[in-house]
Amino acid sequence: MSMQSVITPDPSDAAALRGALSRFGTGVTIVTTKGEAGPVGITANSFSSVSLDPPLVLWSVSRGSSRYHHFAKAEHMAIHVLSSDQQPLCRAFSKSAHAFDEAAWEEGAHGVPLLTGCLARFECERYADYDGGDHVILVGRVTRAVLHEGDPLLFWGGSFGGFACGGDG
Ligand SMILES: Cc1cc2nc3c(=O)[nH]c(=O)nc-3n(C[C@H](O)[C@H](O)[C@H](O)COP(=O)(O)O)c2cc1C
């Protein structure tokens, strides 16, 4: 039988739980909004679809992030699903809210910065927010979605990679 690890979540060792959670593979997004002093963005993999009617999506923002206040009170935001060639952008927006110099973008409705060349983009208006412990869960109502052809950027086990088609399943 293969090795297994058992983890009892312990705040003094968040890395252990994070390691277990990282067994769940995700896509990667950049969420943007209009900050008080200009455009702001953040790399986020907590994105998830929620509802088709009404059209709702969610992501969660860390209360500990220096960008928390921008997103916690934002009435409008855009969620960008990254393509495999956008890993530099993912890194740039994990380090800084102001990495727009490295991105191709334009200003959209309500001053929300829209990144171009993403696999999908969801323009959202604030719908609800919920306490999520050290994060806040933000639910947005999708007002417009844009799709492009391309390959996804995926995140699993703390590493970035691509999609390997496993056949017909
Ligand atoms: C792959 C990846 C996924 C991330 N997902 C989230 C997320 O869902 N929510 C979040 O608040 N921060 C997330 N972060 C962290 C933020 O991008 C950012 O690094 C963090 O808010 C620290 O920013 P600060 O230095 O401005 O405080 C993620 C980072 C990476 C690299």
Ligand as a Chemical Component Dictionary entry (heavy atoms), coordinates in Angstrom:
data_LIG
# 
_chem_comp.id                   LIG 
_chem_comp.type                 NON-POLYMER 
_chem_comp.pdbx_formal_charge   0 
_chem_comp.three_letter_code    LIG 
# 
loop_
_chem_comp_atom.comp_id 
_chem_comp_atom.atom_id 
_chem_comp_atom.alt_atom_id 
_chem_comp_atom.type_symbol 
_chem_comp_atom.charge 
_chem_comp_atom.model_Cartn_x 
_chem_comp_atom.model_Cartn_y 
_chem_comp_atom.model_Cartn_z 
_chem_comp_atom.pdbx_ordinal 
LIG C1  C1  C 0 -1.307 30.418 -7.543 1  
LIG C2  C2  C 0 -1.693 31.461 -6.515 2  
LIG C3  C3  C 0 -3.006 31.521 -6.072 3  
LIG C4  C4  C 0 -3.409 32.488 -5.138 4  
LIG N1  N1  N 0 -4.716 32.538 -4.749 5  
LIG C5  C5  C 0 -5.125 33.490 -3.871 6  
LIG C6  C6  C 0 -6.496 33.609 -3.527 7  
LIG O1  O1  O 0 -7.350 32.866 -3.991 8  
LIG N2  N2  N 0 -6.858 34.599 -2.646 9  
LIG C7  C7  C 0 -5.930 35.448 -2.105 10 
LIG O2  O2  O 0 -6.315 36.323 -1.306 11 
LIG N3  N3  N 0 -4.627 35.375 -2.439 12 
LIG C8  C8  C 0 -4.202 34.430 -3.319 13 
LIG N4  N4  N 0 -2.880 34.350 -3.683 14 
LIG C9  C9  C 0 -1.925 35.307 -3.074 15 
LIG C10 C10 C 0 -2.000 36.672 -3.726 16 
LIG O3  O3  O 0 -1.813 36.579 -5.135 17 
LIG C11 C11 C 0 -0.900 37.620 -3.164 18 
LIG O4  O4  O 0 0.356  37.025 -3.332 19 
LIG C12 C12 C 0 -1.155 37.901 -1.699 20 
LIG O5  O5  O 0 -2.386 38.586 -1.553 21 
LIG C13 C13 C 0 -0.053 38.743 -1.047 22 
LIG O6  O6  O 0 -0.140 40.042 -1.528 23 
LIG P1  P1  P 0 0.468  41.295 -0.720 24 
LIG O7  O7  O 0 1.960  41.084 -0.708 25 
LIG O8  O8  O 0 0.036  42.468 -1.545 26 
LIG O9  O9  O 0 -0.130 41.275 0.669  27 
LIG C14 C14 C 0 -2.462 33.396 -4.627 28 
LIG C15 C15 C 0 -1.129 33.345 -5.090 29 
LIG C16 C16 C 0 -0.748 32.398 -6.019 30 
LIG C17 C17 C 0 0.678  32.367 -6.517 31 
# 
loop_
_chem_comp_bond.comp_id 
_chem_comp_bond.atom_id_1 
_chem_comp_bond.atom_id_2 
_chem_comp_bond.value_order 
_chem_comp_bond.pdbx_ordinal 
LIG C1  C2  SING 1  
LIG C2  C3  SING 2  
LIG C2  C16 DOUB 3  
LIG C3  C4  DOUB 4  
LIG C4  N1  SING 5  
LIG C4  C14 SING 6  
LIG N1  C5  DOUB 7  
LIG C5  C6  SING 8  
LIG C5  C8  SING 9  
LIG C6  O1  DOUB 10 
LIG C6  N2  SING 11 
LIG N2  C7  SING 12 
LIG C7  O2  DOUB 13 
LIG C7  N3  SING 14 
LIG N3  C8  DOUB 15 
LIG C8  N4  SING 16 
LIG N4  C9  SING 17 
LIG N4  C14 SING 18 
LIG C9  C10 SING 19 
LIG C10 O3  SING 20 
LIG C10 C11 SING 21 
LIG C11 O4  SING 22 
LIG C11 C12 SING 23 
LIG C12 O5  SING 24 
LIG C12 C13 SING 25 
LIG C13 O6  SING 26 
LIG O6  P1  SING 27 
LIG P1  O7  DOUB 28 
LIG P1  O8  SING 29 
LIG P1  O9  SING 30 
LIG C14 C15 DOUB 31 
LIG C15 C16 SING 32 
LIG C16 C17 SING 33 
# 
